Amino acid sequence: MHPFERAKYEPLPVEEKHAVGQEDTPVKARSSRWSKISIVSIITFVSVLSLLGVLATVRASVPVIAEESVDNSEELHDYLARASGDQYLLGVGKGDITGPVVELNFMGYASLSQIGTGLRQRIYSRSFIIGNVDKPTDRFVYLVLDTQSGDTAIRNGILEGVAALGSDYSMYNQSNIAVTGTHQHSGPGAWVNYLLPQITSLGFDKQSYQAIVDGAVLSIQRAHESLSPGTLSYADTTVADANINRSLWAYLANPAAERAQYTDDTDKTITMLRFQRASDGLNTGILAWHSVHGTSMLENNTHVTGGMQAPDFGKARTDTILDNKGLSAYLFEEAMKSDATAAPGFVAAFSQSSVGDTTPNTLGAWCDDGSGEMCTLENSTCQGTSENCHGRGPEFQKLDLGVSSCYEIGRRVYAASKSLYDSFDSVATPVSDPSVKAYHTFNDMQYYNFTLPDGTAAQTCPAALGYSFAAGTSDGPGAFDFTQSDNDTNAQNPLWVIVSSVIKAPGPKQVACQSPKPVLLDVGELSVPYPWSPNIIDVQSLRVGQLIMIISPSEATTMSGRRWKAAISAAATNASITAITPKVVLGGPANTYAHYLTTREEYGIQRYEGASTLYGPNELDAYIYLSTSNLQYLAADSSSQPAPGPTPPDNRDDSISLITPVVYDGTDIGKSFGQVLTQPSSSYVRGAVVNATFVGANPRNNLRLEGTFTAVEQYVSGNWTTVRDDSDWFLVYTWTRVNGLTGTSNVVISWETETYADPGTYRIRYNGDSKNLFGTITAFTGVSNNFTLS
């Protein structure tokens, strides 16, 4: 069977379809982004800082346009646009960004216990460059990182790294590099710029940070080196059963007339942009936008991965995977290796879009308390508490900790995308108008004053998180007595009012500004020992022809994304920014992580997303104002940039790190690094798991970027040939500390043999690096005995 035979699109069975009126929700034991231990850790962390002496110094309506509707004149323009497309300078590239895979907290769930123990699949930066053929300096870079989000520190490092490449790269700068993240939850953390997300990772890790920066810069370099004339085309499809709305109660607060313009309560569209080389007509890559959270899996995943784990039927694992974006990209790139239309090195990326209120747990949210009931629609509770409310994915009944559900969601997105790709020429719209433009500025959201379209004055606030933030979502419920949809501070346990006040009590101005959000963490006004959360955000948009890309620092909810895109489309049309009907997409979270973006109506409900909308009820209107007021910089005749705005704090050199470095590695007496402790059996049948255990060393000694810790080698025609490595889905590396005092550790390499694997003779190779007491690092390798597969 071909590896992707099962990746055929199949509709969701009737019994799994989400009932209208029920809440969209997520599976047992999935903890919140801010679990009980994480909330407590904030208090503990502040106390530690105190002991160290660190703390001693002490709406309005906007035009709403249905995504599906265009008038006859627009249809005519679009029809004419299909007849021809302009050429652009196009480049794609990919780079390894896999940081420390062990002994480091993962970024996404903010769980102190989610510490890396190995690697299932390396993570990557995928880079797409689009430039004006006639004016090569007019270009932009769209990065899709296998990370939780973009980030200020990471972006600064990328800008510095690209500048260091020399004058040939001088056209890439602050204005035209967009750094987006897939919003995965299964990669190394400790690379973020601000203190709040550093708390659960015990600070900042320069090795983790540098791996992302170096891989991203390498991907840009490769994309730049691959630049050649080509054409762009885009097309849409829908995947009906890959997401539902986890905060339907908040979505329903939006005006009924507005909701009636859309078929669904989530954005089910996949927009695909195809890169086609002019010299031979081969496709070099696709960049797609789709909205779905990467939360199919439990929080006990401790293996780094850029995709989702393929289903391991018959046994439950804890090395499960969270990111369906990575799986869709992996499946697409693998399929293109044998596709006659694809060029070698084809790069596929699935960028996040209006992800805020989406969930992949398409069966809805259910109470794991034996009642057999669904969680309440209003606040996702069971018997009044949040902790037992968990969403269920499409394969929930398999009881495999969500592994199959996770794979199935990624497969559905891939299958719909591949079907669109196969029929692309018959449905796609060429991008026309040779101009390529980008702008970037910073904006301080602290009491930022602006004017709504109706002339009303409005203001945003310093960043703050509400009580419902601590309640989590049905993708990951919170603890204690926090619940969603609660905007009454007095309804909370008085203890938490005290806790909030001890950290930093919001003043009257902030309370009024953030209302009706009751402030739990006034993070925007906390700057000791350095800023806790961003107040200064990136404002950025890109344009090629009629395609406009909004770059969002926040996780936009479905309706906030729709309003934002509609406003940009209308403004671009009115200002004649594009020659034909604009196509607007939204990508994020990007550049810096500014949590969530809700509509004013959704904000008023104060579910998790509203409580995590940092800058108050006017945040969406402010984002729209900032985007539309800078739209002139995307005009074909624009030769300038907006004022740079205030520079956000750069905390890379100031960040605390309580992360213990590697001291040394050791072996037991009579053992050597790489020695095989447990050999594989002599023979296996396809579908079995092959294991080999080695005397190991800490993989933090050498990340082996662009390399591999593991390999499966096959004996072919008298030679050993590598047929699997770290990039492969089914080869898993697990590191275990045996004795901290002696520095001993073991490595288990597991090959989950595929049903399509070739019969033959194989062996497993382990590549490692040991560190002695004097700090010298030495490479070694270990090889298992041969075994046969039949």
N, C-alpha and C positions, 0 to 999 in steps of 0.2 A: 504494500500500500504506500502511495506517495505521502510524504509527511504532511502535505496540506490538503489531502483529500477530504479530511473531516472539516475543513474550513469552508464548506459550502454554506451559503446562507439559508437558514431555515427560520420561518416565523415562530414567534413565541407560542407555545401551546395555549389553547383557550383557557385551560385551568390556571395558567400562570399569568394571564393578563390582569393588569391592575384595575380594580373596580373603581368606577367613577365615584368620587366623594370620599374614598378612603385615603388615608394619608400615605404619601410616598415615603418609604422608609428603609433600614438596615439590620448582624447575626451574633449570636451569643458570645459573650466574653470579649466583645470588641470594645475597647475602652475609649474614652473621649480624648480629644486633643489635650484636654486638661483634666486628667484623671485625678482621683483623690490625692494620690501621692504628688502629682504635679502642682496642685494648688498649695499643698503643704510645703512643697519645695520652695515656693516663692518666699514664704515666711522664713523658712530655714536659711535660704540664701541671703536674705536681707540681714538676718541675725549674724551670719558668718562675716558679712562685710562689716558689720558693726564691730565685731570682735577684732577684726583686722585693723580697725581704725579708719576704714575707708569712708564711713559715713560721718566721721567726726566733723567734717567741714560743712558741716552743714548750714418745593415744586412751584408750584407754578407749572402751568401746562406747557408742554412742548409738542410739536407736531408728531403724531403717531401714525406710522405707515406700516401696513401689513407687509410681512416679509414676502408673501406670495403674490401681492397685487401690484400690477403695473397698468397704466392706461395704454390706449392704443398707440399713441405717439411714441411712448417709451418702447413698446414692443417693436415698432418699426425701426427705431434707432438701433435696438439690440440686434434685430434681424440683419440690418445692414452691416453692423459691426462684425458679424460672423464671416462676412465675405473676405475680410483681410485683417491682418494683424501686423504690428510693427516688430522690428527686431530689437533686442536688448543684449547687453553683455550679461551673461548668465554663468554662475558658478555654484557648485555644491561641494561640501566637504564634511568630513566626520572625524571626530577626535575622541580619544579615550579620556574620561574624566573620573575614573574609578579611584576614589580616595581610600583611606584606611578601612578595610573590611572587617576588622575586629577591634574590640575594646573601645569603640566609639559609639555614642548615642546616635540613633537615626533621627533624621529631620522630617517632621510631618505630624506625628501624633503627640509630641511633647510628653512622651512616657519615659521616665527615668530607667525603667527596666528593659527598654528596647535597645540592647547593646549588641553590636554586630558580632557574629561568630563565624562569618565566612562569606562565600560568594557563589551565586548561582549564575549570574550573567553580568558582564561588565556594563557600565553605564557610559553614555556618550553625549557629546555635543554635536548637533547637526546644524550646519551653517548654510545659508542660502544668500547669495549675493545677486542683486539686480542692479544694472547700471545702464546709463544712456550711452548708446553706441557713438553718437556724435559728440557727446560731452562726457568723457569718461570719469570726470570728477563727480558727476551727479550719480550717486549710487547709494545703496543702503545694504546693511547686513541684518538678516533676520535669523537669530539664534534660537534653537529649541534645545534646552538642556534637560537631561534626565535628572532633574532636581525638583524640590518642592516648589521653587519659585525663582524668579530673578532676585537680585540682591544688590544693594549699594556697594558693599565691599567687593563682591565678585565683579560687578560691572567696572568699578574703578581699576581692578586688577587687569581685566580684559583690555580696557583702553590703554593702560600703560604697556601691556604686552604687545599689543598691535603697534603702538608707536615705536617700540624697540625693534620692530622688524625693519625699520628704515624708511627712506623716502618713497619707495614704491608703494607704501601702504599709507601715505599721508592723507589720502582722501577719506580714510575711515576714522571717524572721530565721534565726539560726544553727540552730535546731532543725528547720526545715521546708523548707529549700532543699537539694535533692540535685543535685550536679553530676556527671553521668556523661559519659564520652566513648565514641565509637563504636569506639575503638582503631584509627583509621585511621593510615596511615603516610605520608600524602602532603600534609601541611599544614606551614606554617611552624612552626619550633621556637623555642627560646630564651625560653620563657615559664614554665618550671618553677621551683619554689621551691628545689630542692636542687642541690648542686654536681655530683654524679655525672652526671646527664643533661645538665647544662650544658656538660660538657667538649667534646663534639663540636660543639656549637653556638657555641663560643667565648664562652660566658657567657649573660647575660640581656639581652634586647632589650625595652625598654619599649614600643616601638611594636607589636611582635608581641603582647605581653601585653595592652596596652590595647585592641587590636582585638577580642580575644576577650571581654574584660570588657564593653566597650561594647555589642557585639552581643548578648551574653547578657542584659544588663540590658534592652536594647531588646526582646528577645523576651519577657521577663517583663512588661514594661510593656504590650506588645501583648496578651499573654494576659490580663492583669488588665483591660485596657479592653474585652476581649471577653467578660468573665464574664457568664453568664446561666444560669438554671436548666436542667438537663438530666439525662439518665440515662446510666449506665454499664453496659456489658455486656462479658463476656469469653468467649472461646472458644479452643480449641486446635486446631492441625492439625500435621501432621508433613511435613517435606521430607526424604526419605530419602537424597538424593544430593547434598547441599550441604556435607557435612563428613564427615571421618573422624578417627580418633584418631592423632595424630602420635607419641604416646608410649605405644603399646599395651603395651609391655613393662612400664612402670610401672603402667598400669591393671590389668594381669593380676596384679599383686602384691596387689590388694585381695581380700578373702575371696571364695572361689568362691560361697558361699551368697548373699553380697550381690550379686555380679555377676549371679547367676541370676535376681534379681528384675527385671532390666531386659532389654529386647529388644536394646538397642544399647550399644556402648561409647562413644558420644557422645550428648549430648542433642540429638535431632533435632526437638524440639518448637518450634513457634512459638506463643506465647501473645499474643493480640491483645486489647487493651482499646479499645473503641469509645466515642467521645464523641458523644452525640446531643442536639441542642438541643430543648428542650421546646416552644418557641414555634411551630416549623414542622416538627418531626420530621426536619430535615436533620442529617446527620452533619458534625461540624466537624473531626474528626481521629481518628487511631488511634495508639496507642502499643503497639509490639510488642516482645517479647523473643525473641531467637534467638541461638544460640551458633555462631559461626564466625570464625576469625581472618581479618583482612584482608591475607592474604599470598599472593594468587594471582600477584602481579607481581614483577618484578625490582626491585632496589634502585636502578637507574639512572633511575627516574622523577624528573624535576625540574620538573614542572608541578603546581601546586597544584590539588587537586580535592576535592570533597566526595563524589563518587561514583566509579564505575569507568568507564573509557573504553568506549564502545560499540565493537564490533569494527570494525577498519579492515582489512578483508580485502584481501590483495594486497600489503601492504607492512608491514614491521616498523618500529616506532617506539620511541623511547626515552622519549617523554612518556607512559608507561603509568601505569595507575592501580591503587591498592592496596586501596581500601575498598569492599567489597561492600555494606556497610550504607548508604552514601550512594547507591549505585545503586538499591537497593531502595526507598529513600525517594523518590528522584527519579522513578522509574517510577510509584510509587503516586500521588504528588502530581500528576503530569502526567495520569494516567488519570482522576483525580477532577475535573479541569477540565471534562470532558464527561460526568460521571456525574450523573444526576438526583437521586441520594440525597445528594450532597455539597454542603455550603455553600461559597460563595466563600471563598477563603483557607484551604481545607482543609490541615491539617498532618499529615504522616505521619512517624513516627520509628521506627527499628529499633534498640533499645537492645541492647547486648551483654549476654550472660548468662554461662553456665559455659563460657567461651571458652578457658581455659588450655591444654588439651591438644588442641584442635581444629585442623584445617587444612582449607582449601578444596581442597587438592591431592589430589583423590579417587582418583587412580590409584596412589597410594602413592609411596614413596621409592625412587629408582633411582640406580645408580652411573653417573655421567657420565664413565666412564673407558674406554668401549668394550667392557666386559665383558658388557654386556647383563644384568647381575644386579641384583637388588634389594639395597638396603642391609641391613645386618644388623639383625635385630629388636631385639637387646639394646642396641646403642649407636649405631645409625645411622652405620655406617662402611663404607668401601670399601677393601679392602686395609689395614685398620687405621687409616685416617685419616678425618676428618669432611668434609674440604673438597670431595670429589667426590660427596657424597650430597645429592641435591636431589629435592624432591617434584614431582610432575607433576599438573597440573590436567586437567580433563575434555577440554579441547581441545588437549592437549599436542602432538598430531601435526601441528597447523597451523604449528608452528615460528614463531610470531609474538611471541615473548618473553612469552607468557602473556596477551596481550590478550584473545583469545577465551575462554580459560578464566575469566578474571576476569569478563568480561561474563556468561558462562554461569552462574556461581555466583550472582551477583546476580539474574539473571533467574529462576532456579529458586526462590529465596526469594520474590521478588516474585510469581511466578505462583501459588505455593502460598498466599501471603497474600491475593492478590486473589480466588482461588477461595473461600477462607474468608469473605472480606468479602461476596461475592456471595450466600452462603448463610447469612449470619450469624444472621438472625432465627430460623432453624429449628434452630440448634445452640447458640446463646449462652445463657449464664447471666447474668441481671441481677445487678448489685451491689445488695445490700440492707443495711439498717441505716444510718441517716443520719449516723452519727458518722464523723468524719475526724480522725485523730490522727497525730502524728509526734513522734519524739524524736531527740536528738543529744547525744553526749558525746564527749570525747576520752579516749584511754587510752594510757598509756606502756607499750610492749611490752618495755622493758628489764627483764629479770628479773622479769617480772610473774607473781605467784603466784596460782593459782586452784585450784579443786577439780573433778576430773572427776566425772561422774555416779555412778561406783562408789565415790566417797569418796577416791580417790587424789589426792595433791597433785601438781600439775604446774606447770611454769614455762616462760615464753617467754624469748627472748634479744634482745640488741641486734641490729640488722639486720646481716646478712652475706650475701655471695654466694659460692657454692662454685665449684670448678674447672670443673664441667660447665656453669656459666653461660657461660664463655668458649668452650665447644664449640658454642654456638648450637643450632639445631634443623635438621631437614631443610627447614624453611621458609627457613632462612638459616644455613648452617653456619659454624662458626668456623674458626680457622686454627691454625697451629703444631701442637702434638701434643695439644691438648685433645680429649677424647672424652667423650660422655655416659655415664651409668651407671658412673662411676668415683668411688668414695668413698675412694680410697686416695691420700693426699697423696704417698706415696713413689713411686707409679707415674708421677707427673708429672715432667717435665723439672726437674731441680734448679734451673735458672735461675729458673723461675717461683716456686719457694719463696722464693728470694732477693728477687725483685721484690716479692712479697706482703709480705715482712718489711720491705722498705725503705719501702713506703707505710705500713703499720701491721700489725705482727704481732699476731695475736689472743692474748690471755692464756689461761692454763689454764682459767679459769672459762668463757670464751667458747667455747673448743675443746670442753669437756665439754658445754656447753649445746647447741651446734649439732650435735654428733655424731649421726649418722655423716657429716655434711657436712664435708669438708675445706675450710677457709675460704681463699678466694683474696683477697677484698676485704672487710676488716672495716669496712664503710662506716658502720655504726651507731656506731662509736667514733671516727670521724674528724669533727672539727669545725673544722678550720683550712683555709681562712680562715673558713668557716661550714659548717654541717652538710652532709654528703655525701648522706645518705639519711634518710628519715623513721624515727624510732623511735616517734613519737606518731601514732596513727591515728585517723580518724573512725569512731565507732560510731553507726550511724543506721539506722532503719527507719521506714517509712511505712505507714499503714493507711487504707483506705476500705472500709467495710462488711466483707465477708469476705475482701477482697483485701489481702494483706500483701506489701510490697515490701522485701526486704533490700537495703541499699545497701552494696556491697562495695568496699573500697579496693584489693583485689587481684584478679588474674585467677584466678578459681576454676577448677580442673579439673573434669571431668565428675562424678567421684564425690564430690569435696569439695562441689560445689554441691548434689548430691543429698542428701548427709548434712545439710548446713546447712539446706536447705529442709524436709527431713523432720523435723529437730529442732524447727524453728520451728512447723511444722504441729502436731506432737504437743503441744508446750508451750502453744500458743494454744488448742488443743482442751481440754487439761486445766485451763487457767486460765479457760476460758469467755470468752476475749478476743473471739471472734466468735460470733454467734448460730447460724450454720450452719457447715458444713465449711469451714475456711479454704482459700483458694487462695493459694499462696506463689510469688512470683517473685523472681529475683535479678538485680540490675542493677549493672554496673560495667565497668571500673574507675572508681571514683568518688572525688570529694572530695580525696584525695591519692593519688598512685600508689605503692602498696606492693608492686609486682612480682607474685608468684604465691602461690597457695594450693593446697597439695596435702594429700592424706591422709597419715597417718603411714606407711602402707605404701608409698605412692608416694615419699614423702620418702626412705625407706630405699634406694630404687633409685638416687637421685641422678642422674636425667636432668636436662635443662635446667630443667624446671619445679620439680623438687625443689631443685636448686641455687639457684634464684631465689626460693624460699620464705624470705623474709628472717628470720623470727623463730623458726626452729627447728622441730623435729618436732611440737611441740604447738600450732602456730599455728592450725590448723583448730579444734581443741578450744577454744582460747581465744576465737576468733571466735564459736563457738557459745555458749560460756558468757556472753560479753558480751551477745550478742543476747537469749538467753533470760532472763538476769537483769534485763534492762531492759524485758522484754515488758509489764510492768504499765502502763507509760506509754502503751501503745496501747489500753488499756481505755477503753470508752465513757465511764466516769465519771472518768477521770483528768483532773486539772487542773494537774498539775505536770510538771517536767522533772527528769531526773537531774542530779547535780552536773556542772558543765561539764567538769571534769577539767583536766589540765595543758594550757596553751596551747602549740601547736607553734611552732617558730621561724618568724618571718616574715622572709624573706631578700630581699624586694623591693628595699629600699634599700641592702642590703649586697652584693648580687651583683656580681661582676666582669663587665665587658663588654669583649671585645677585638674587637667587631664595628665595622668602619669605617663611619662615617656617610656619607651623600651629601655630597660637597664642593660640586660644581657640575656642571651640564650644559653641553655645548657643541655647536656644529655646525661642519661644515666650511665653508670660505669659499664664499659664494654659496648656501648652503643655509639652510633655516629649519625650525624644529620643526614636525612634522606634514607636511612635504613628502613627496610620494610618490616614492620612489626606483625602485620597480618596480611598474608598473601591472598589474592583472589583464588577462587576455586579453579580447577583446571578446565571446566567447561560450563557454558550457560546456554539457555535458549533465549531467543529474542523476546524482549519484554521483561526480562529479569533485571535486577539491580546488581551491578558489580561493584564491590567495595575493596579498597586497599588502604591500609593504615600505615603511616610513615612516622618516623621520628621527625618532628617538625621544628620550625623556628617562627618567630613572630613575623607575619607578613607586612607589618608596618616598617620593617627594615628596608624594604624595597617594594614599592607599589607595582612595579613591573608594568607601568603604563605602556600601552601599545604592545604589550607582551602577554605572557600567560603564566599562571601558577600551575595549571593542570594541562594534561594532554592525554588523549587516547591515540595510540599509534597502531597502525595495521601493517602486517607483514605482507607486502605485495611485490611479487617478482624479485625476491631476494633483498628488498629494501624495506626499512621501517618508515612509514609515511604518517604524518599527523593527520588525523581525520576528525578530531574534536579538540576544542580548547576552551579557554575561559569565555569566549564569545558564544559558546554553544549553550543552548537551552537546557540540555539534559545532563550536563556535567557539573557536579556540585562539589565545592571545596568547603570543608568544615574544619576549623581550627579549635583546639581545646587546650587550655592551660592545665597542665598536670600538677606542677608544683611551682608556686611563685617564688619560693626561696631559692630553688636550684635553677629556675628559669626553664624548666622542661615543658615541652608541649608536644601534642600529637596532631597529625593532619589526616583526615579521612577524605579520600576522593571517591565519589560515587558516580558511576555512570548508569543512568536509568536507560538501559538499552531500548532503542526504538523498534517497533515492529517492522520498520523498513530498513533497519541496519543491515549492511552486507554480511553474510556469513563469512567467517574467516578466523585468522589468528591475530590476537591483539595483545597489547600490554598497556599499563598505565604509567605515566611519567609525572613526577612531582618536582617542580622547580622552586627552590627556596633560597633564603639569604639569612645567615646567622650573624649575630652580633656578640663579640666577646667582651670581657670585662674592660678592655681598653678602648672600646668603641669601634673597633675595626669590623667592618661588615664583609662577609665572604659568601659568595654564591656557591650553591651546591645543587645537585640533582639526585633523585632517586627513581629507580625503575622497578616495577613489579615483575613477577614471573609472567610468562605467556599464558594465555587462556584462549579457548576457542568459543566462538559464538555460532549457533546453528538455528 
